[in-house]
Amino acid sequence: MKRLLLLLLSVSLVACSSVPEEAFEVEKQTLHKRKNDKGESEFAFIVTVKATPRMELAKNKPVSKRELKEFAEFKRVEESPELKLALEETAVELLEQALNKESYCQAGYDIDNVYWRQRSVQLRGHCL
């Protein structure tokens, strides 16, 4: 019985420790709508994430292996292609929610362009 309890406790600890940390937090999202010269509905959706501070190593003391590993694995949206792709995917999900909430582009939409800034992504497109 004790072994089973110990096994379950070990499995739950491993499962909890393998849950990835949120790499970024959405600070603001904005949906802009307009009609172009041809009368077609267009949109621009901007998602901005909170700033992630740079991680620095102490220069006046030796660095441990753990600190060096954390430093090597530390990523910021501004510098990481993987996080930019994840933010873009998150922005598409948030765009769908915003369009549904505003009852805009009910027949569907196409994203025509994606623009990047330091901490934000902008999706521009049109309604079908």
Order of alpha helices (4+ residues) and beta strands (2+ residues): alpha-beta-beta-alpha-alpha-beta-beta
